[in-house]
Amino acid sequence: MLTVYAYQNCDTCRKALKWLKAEGISHEVKAIRETPPAPAELHAAIKALGGELRPLFNTAGGDYRELGMKDKLPTMTADEAVALLSKNGNLVKRPFVIGEGVVLTGFKEDEWRKALK
């Protein structure tokens, strides 16, 4: 089962959820602000992304700018990133999808089709 972390006022999240429904792909939705991804999920995502941290961050978000993440992210460890992301769902790139052998951040239909079909 896929878990989709989304924000209800996010157009990209709505498009992604609409696409999943149209494709008949079973999923569970969690509110990313109220229920950020768990540390274990974030560690799994980092591993699946080849150790890259940046794809997990909502670099266009206000919290990212307010916390000065542009300067902090390049020197962060995975553990530091996970600690921050697991407590602040606004910092997580959305939609964030995790499931058996699948990690997706943001919504690009071609990437999702390749990963989920």
C-alpha positions as CSV (number, residue, x, y, z in Angstrom):
1,M,0.0,0.0,0.0
2,L,1.3,3.4,-0.9
3,T,1.3,6.2,1.6
4,V,0.8,9.7,0.2
5,Y,1.7,12.6,2.4
6,A,-0.1,15.6,1.0
7,Y,-1.4,19.0,1.9
8,Q,-5.0,19.7,1.0
9,N,-4.4,23.2,-0.3
10,C,-1.6,22.1,-2.6
11,D,-2.5,22.0,-6.3
12,T,0.3,19.6,-7.1
13,C,-1.0,17.2,-4.3
14,R,-4.5,17.4,-5.7
15,K,-3.3,16.6,-9.2
16,A,-1.3,13.7,-7.9
17,L,-4.2,12.3,-5.9
18,K,-6.6,12.7,-8.8
19,W,-4.1,10.8,-11.0
20,L,-3.8,8.0,-8.5
21,K,-7.5,7.6,-8.4
22,A,-7.9,7.7,-12.2
23,E,-5.2,5.0,-12.5
24,G,-6.9,2.9,-9.9
25,I,-3.8,2.8,-7.7
26,S,-4.6,2.0,-4.0
27,H,-3.2,4.5,-1.5
28,E,-3.6,6.0,1.9
29,V,-3.4,9.8,2.3
30,K,-1.9,11.4,5.4
31,A,-1.9,15.2,6.1
32,I,1.8,16.1,5.8
33,R,1.6,19.1,8.1
34,E,-0.1,17.3,10.9
35,T,1.5,13.9,10.4
36,P,5.0,14.3,8.8
37,P,6.7,11.2,7.5
38,A,8.3,9.1,10.2
39,P,12.1,8.9,10.7
40,A,12.2,5.3,9.3
41,E,10.3,6.4,6.2
42,L,12.6,9.4,5.7
43,H,15.7,7.2,6.1
44,A,14.3,4.7,3.6
45,A,13.7,7.6,1.2
46,I,17.2,8.9,1.6
47,K,18.6,5.5,0.8
48,A,16.3,5.1,-2.2
49,L,17.4,8.6,-3.4
50,G,21.1,7.5,-3.3
51,G,21.8,9.5,-0.2
52,E,20.5,12.8,-1.6
53,L,18.8,15.0,0.9
54,R,17.7,18.0,-1.3
55,P,14.9,16.1,-3.1
56,L,13.1,15.6,0.2
57,F,13.0,19.3,1.0
58,N,10.3,21.8,-0.1
59,T,12.8,24.3,-1.3
60,A,10.0,26.7,-2.4
61,G,8.4,26.8,1.0
62,G,8.4,29.6,3.5
63,D,9.7,27.5,6.3
64,Y,12.7,26.5,4.1
65,R,13.6,30.2,3.6
66,E,12.9,31.2,7.2
67,L,15.2,28.5,8.6
68,G,18.0,29.4,6.1
69,M,18.0,25.9,4.8
70,K,19.7,26.9,1.5
71,D,22.9,27.5,3.5
72,K,22.4,24.7,6.1
73,L,21.4,21.8,3.8
74,P,24.7,21.3,2.1
75,T,26.4,20.5,5.4
76,M,23.6,18.6,7.0
77,T,23.9,14.9,7.9
78,A,21.1,12.5,7.0
79,D,20.2,12.2,10.7
80,E,20.0,16.0,11.1
81,A,17.8,16.2,8.0
82,V,15.5,13.4,9.2
83,A,15.2,14.9,12.7
84,L,14.1,18.2,11.1
85,L,11.8,16.8,8.4
86,S,10.0,14.4,10.8
87,K,9.0,17.3,13.0
88,N,8.1,19.8,10.3
89,G,5.9,18.6,7.5
90,N,6.1,22.0,5.8
91,L,9.7,21.3,5.0
92,V,8.9,18.0,3.2
93,K,8.6,18.1,-0.6
94,R,5.0,17.3,-1.4
95,P,3.4,15.1,-2.3
96,F,5.8,12.6,-0.6
97,V,5.0,9.0,-1.5
98,I,6.4,5.9,0.0
99,G,5.6,2.3,-0.4
100,E,7.1,-1.1,-1.1
101,G,10.2,-0.2,-3.3
102,V,8.8,3.2,-4.2
103,V,9.8,6.7,-3.1
104,L,8.5,9.8,-5.0
105,T,8.7,13.5,-4.2
106,G,6.7,16.1,-6.0
107,F,4.4,15.0,-8.9
108,K,5.7,14.4,-12.4
109,E,3.2,12.1,-14.2
110,D,5.8,10.4,-16.3
111,E,8.0,9.5,-13.3
112,W,4.9,8.3,-11.3
113,R,3.7,6.2,-14.2
114,K,7.1,4.6,-14.6
115,A,7.4,3.9,-10.8
116,L,3.9,2.8,-10.2
117,K,2.7,0.9,-13.3
